[in-house]
Amino acid sequence: MGKTGIRRATLGRLPMYLQYILENVDSPTISASKIARDLGLGEVQVRKDLSMICDAGRPKVGYETDVLRGCIESILGTHDLTPVVIIGAGRLGQALLGYNGFLEFGLNIIAGFDNDPDKCGTEVFGKKIYSLSEFRDYCAENGVTIAALTVPAGEAQKVADFAVENGITAIWNFAPYKISVPDGICVKQENLALSLAHLNISAKE
């Protein structure tokens, strides 16, 4: 269970539901069955998810779109932005610093960190790159507990250990390496190469 009492699996699907509503729904009401059909999910699963976060659904009518969106946004905290930092200010890290789409989901990437002295002190898309020596104090002062790792595979475990030792409790790992973390630390592994490989296979079918 997450801190809201909602199942972790349900919490993990909420951003997908919110994105779907924001980008595809212009009607005053929306049903769980339509959401399930359009997203390729099981209808029973979607109904259970939505019933856990919003009690405003009506039989044969569904949910008022604005009400359901508001429920999801409230759970995700989209109006109370959570600060996130990037560790590794290479091309991928800089691209993430410049992407503002995370704001819709309550996440605000506020700074980058690197051990390259030529990058430290510079700005990328208005976001400053700091030295790793400033990491602990910066995160403490800005309430940062989430970090995205965009470092080489050989550095991933060392950087993950460093992040956890300095107060990070959730890691979004882009490095092609499965990091080990203590119990209680949340890790989301992002494998861009694997995703592209799946796309390549699908394109050939």
C-alpha positions as a printed NumPy array, in Angstrom:
array([[  0.   ,   0.   ,   0.   ],
       [  1.095,   3.569,  -0.672],
       [  0.929,   6.321,   1.883],
       [ -2.62 ,   7.139,   0.759],
       [ -3.815,   3.589,   1.53 ],
       [ -4.162,   2.908,  -2.193],
       [ -2.493,  -0.157,  -3.675],
       [  0.894,   0.542,  -5.205],
       [ -0.161,  -1.025,  -8.51 ],
       [ -3.139,   1.327,  -8.699],
       [ -0.954,   4.322,  -7.898],
       [  1.347,   3.282, -10.713],
       [ -1.52 ,   3.43 , -13.219],
       [ -2.893,   6.806, -12.149],
       [ -0.483,   8.875, -14.294],
       [ -1.632,   6.868, -17.33 ],
       [ -5.29 ,   7.563, -16.533],
       [ -4.571,  11.261, -16.041],
       [ -2.663,  11.529, -19.299],
       [ -5.494,   9.772, -21.103],
       [ -8.081,  12.194, -19.7  ],
       [ -5.98 ,  15.275, -20.42 ],
       [ -5.199,  14.298, -24.003],
       [ -8.247,  12.379, -25.192],
       [-11.387,  13.246, -23.248],
       [-13.47 ,  16.288, -24.154],
       [-16.85 ,  14.938, -23.041],
       [-18.448,  15.831, -19.674],
       [-18.515,  12.196, -18.577],
       [-16.279,   9.175, -19.056],
       [-16.832,   5.52 , -18.214],
       [-14.414,   2.988, -16.821],
       [-15.257,   0.66 , -19.703],
       [-14.199,   3.254, -22.296],
       [-10.971,   4.011, -20.437],
       [-10.207,   0.3  , -20.255],
       [-10.981,  -0.251, -23.922],
       [ -8.948,   2.717, -25.161],
       [ -5.944,   1.882, -22.966],
       [ -6.069,  -1.849, -23.597],
       [ -6.614,  -2.686, -19.924],
       [ -9.014,  -5.009, -18.158],
       [-12.343,  -3.359, -17.376],
       [-12.554,  -4.93 , -13.914],
       [ -9.082,  -3.631, -13.079],
       [ -9.911,  -0.098, -14.197],
       [-13.206,  -0.102, -12.273],
       [-11.407,  -1.189,  -9.099],
       [ -8.704,   1.439,  -9.59 ],
       [-11.16 ,   4.274, -10.082],
       [-13.426,   3.181,  -7.224],
       [-10.431,   3.37 ,  -4.864],
       [ -9.739,   7.011,  -5.704],
       [-13.141,   8.458,  -6.54 ],
       [-16.599,   7.54 ,  -5.211],
       [-18.49 ,   9.717,  -7.706],
       [-19.035,   7.064, -10.381],
       [-22.635,   6.356, -11.401],
       [-24.038,   3.218, -13.083],
       [-24.531,   3.583, -16.873],
       [-23.171,   7.134, -16.675],
       [-19.64 ,   6.793, -15.414],
       [-17.703,   9.677, -13.933],
       [-17.916,  13.383, -14.461],
       [-14.658,  14.   , -16.279],
       [-13.657,  17.04 , -14.231],
       [-14.4  ,  15.277, -10.956],
       [-12.411,  12.179, -11.886],
       [ -9.497,  14.276, -13.11 ],
       [ -9.575,  16.221,  -9.866],
       [ -9.503,  13.012,  -7.81 ],
       [ -6.497,  11.7  ,  -9.716],
       [ -4.673,  15.019,  -9.518],
       [ -5.326,  15.167,  -5.78 ],
       [ -3.8  ,  11.715,  -5.231],
       [ -0.818,  12.493,  -7.464],
       [ -0.354,  15.916,  -5.879],
       [ -0.148,  17.669,  -9.228],
       [ -0.931,  21.029,  -7.639],
       [  1.787,  20.57 ,  -5.039],
       [  4.921,  20.063,  -7.111],
       [  7.496,  17.548,  -5.909],
       [ 11.108,  18.557,  -6.612],
       [ 13.337,  16.157,  -8.543],
       [ 17.038,  16.359,  -9.418],
       [ 19.101,  14.793, -12.175],
       [ 22.44 ,  13.126, -11.44 ],
       [ 24.483,  13.066, -14.621],
       [ 24.295,  16.139, -16.843],
       [ 25.129,  14.488, -20.162],
       [ 22.863,  14.632, -23.201],
       [ 20.069,  12.572, -21.657],
       [ 20.246,  14.4  , -18.355],
       [ 20.127,  17.748, -20.119],
       [ 17.158,  16.627, -22.21 ],
       [ 15.247,  15.733, -19.052],
       [ 16.127,  19.103, -17.538],
       [ 14.523,  20.772, -20.533],
       [ 11.326,  18.726, -20.56 ],
       [  8.378,  20.431, -18.862],
       [  5.825,  17.655, -19.334],
       [  6.492,  16.274, -15.859],
       [  4.777,  19.315, -14.344],
       [  1.364,  17.953, -15.335],
       [  2.031,  15.004, -13.024],
       [  3.237,  17.017, -10.043],
       [  6.978,  16.628, -10.649],
       [  9.374,  19.527, -11.095],
       [ 12.961,  18.829, -12.17 ],
       [ 14.793,  21.686, -10.536],
       [ 18.524,  21.045, -10.953],
       [ 21.237,  18.78 , -12.26 ],
       [ 24.394,  17.398, -10.647],
       [ 27.643,  16.245, -12.2  ],
       [ 31.297,  15.684, -11.322],
       [ 32.572,  17.404, -14.492],
       [ 33.983,  20.813, -13.469],
       [ 33.269,  22.164, -16.961],
       [ 29.548,  21.561, -16.451],
       [ 29.251,  22.626, -12.828],
       [ 28.035,  26.197, -12.487],
       [ 26.48 ,  26.254, -15.967],
       [ 22.763,  26.328, -16.754],
       [ 20.695,  24.115, -19.035],
       [ 17.229,  25.337, -19.964],
       [ 17.425,  27.675, -16.997],
       [ 18.279,  24.836, -14.58 ],
       [ 21.654,  25.039, -12.834],
       [ 24.18 ,  22.212, -12.831],
       [ 25.814,  21.741,  -9.419],
       [ 28.819,  19.789,  -8.225],
       [ 28.075,  16.512,  -6.47 ],
       [ 29.832,  17.978,  -3.447],
       [ 26.809,  20.28 ,  -3.065],
       [ 24.263,  17.467,  -3.363],
       [ 23.503,  16.789,   0.297],
       [ 23.002,  20.417,   1.3  ],
       [ 20.992,  21.263,  -1.824],
       [ 18.604,  18.328,  -1.392],
       [ 18.134,  19.055,   2.307],
       [ 17.43 ,  22.733,   1.681],
       [ 14.977,  22.048,  -1.151],
       [ 13.236,  18.974,   0.234],
       [ 14.436,  16.699,  -2.572],
       [ 13.904,  12.952,  -2.123],
       [ 13.657,  11.87 ,  -5.787],
       [ 16.594,  11.632,  -8.176],
       [ 16.913,  10.523, -11.787],
       [ 20.173,   8.758, -12.62 ],
       [ 21.49 ,   9.403, -16.136],
       [ 25.002,   8.067, -15.678],
       [ 27.027,   5.308, -17.398],
       [ 26.335,   1.722, -16.33 ],
       [ 29.704,   1.457, -14.61 ],
       [ 28.867,   4.386, -12.351],
       [ 25.252,   3.524, -11.592],
       [ 25.659,   1.554,  -8.361],
       [ 28.156,   3.987,  -6.882],
       [ 25.921,   6.944,  -7.71 ],
       [ 22.824,   5.168,  -6.384],
       [ 24.643,   4.466,  -3.109],
       [ 25.674,   8.109,  -2.944],
       [ 22.115,   9.31 ,  -3.56 ],
       [ 20.63 ,   7.053,  -0.87 ],
       [ 23.321,   8.026,   1.645],
       [ 22.353,  11.634,   1.06 ],
       [ 18.616,  11.355,   1.639],
       [ 17.163,  10.158,  -1.667],
       [ 14.321,   7.662,  -1.183],
       [ 13.173,   7.206,  -4.801],
       [ 15.366,   6.679,  -7.866],
       [ 14.473,   6.81 , -11.558],
       [ 17.325,   4.851, -13.096],
       [ 18.168,   5.352, -16.763],
       [ 21.501,   3.585, -16.536],
       [ 21.545,   0.149, -18.242],
       [ 22.421,  -1.498, -14.941],
       [ 20.199,  -3.004, -12.254],
       [ 21.097,  -1.17 ,  -9.082],
       [ 20.739,  -2.6  ,  -5.565],
       [ 19.187,  -0.419,  -2.883],
       [ 18.161,  -0.888,   0.762],
       [ 14.632,  -1.877,   1.711],
       [ 12.29 ,   1.09 ,   1.609],
       [ 13.98 ,   2.757,  -1.365],
       [ 11.8  ,   2.893,  -4.473],
       [ 13.461,   2.281,  -7.861],
       [ 11.953,   2.66 , -11.33 ],
       [ 14.218,   1.168, -13.992],
       [ 13.995,   2.797, -17.413],
       [ 15.584,   0.766, -20.205],
       [ 15.509,   2.845, -23.381],
       [ 17.308,   0.211, -25.445],
       [ 14.791,  -2.463, -24.422],
       [ 11.885,  -0.192, -25.293],
       [ 13.355,   0.496, -28.725],
       [ 13.967,  -3.217, -29.252],
       [ 10.298,  -3.946, -28.503],
       [  9.295,  -1.249, -30.977],
       [ 11.603,  -2.743, -33.611],
       [ 10.059,  -6.181, -33.158],
       [  6.538,  -4.773, -33.341],
       [  7.36 ,  -2.853, -36.516],
       [  8.485,  -6.064, -38.225],
       [  5.384,  -8.079, -37.37 ]])
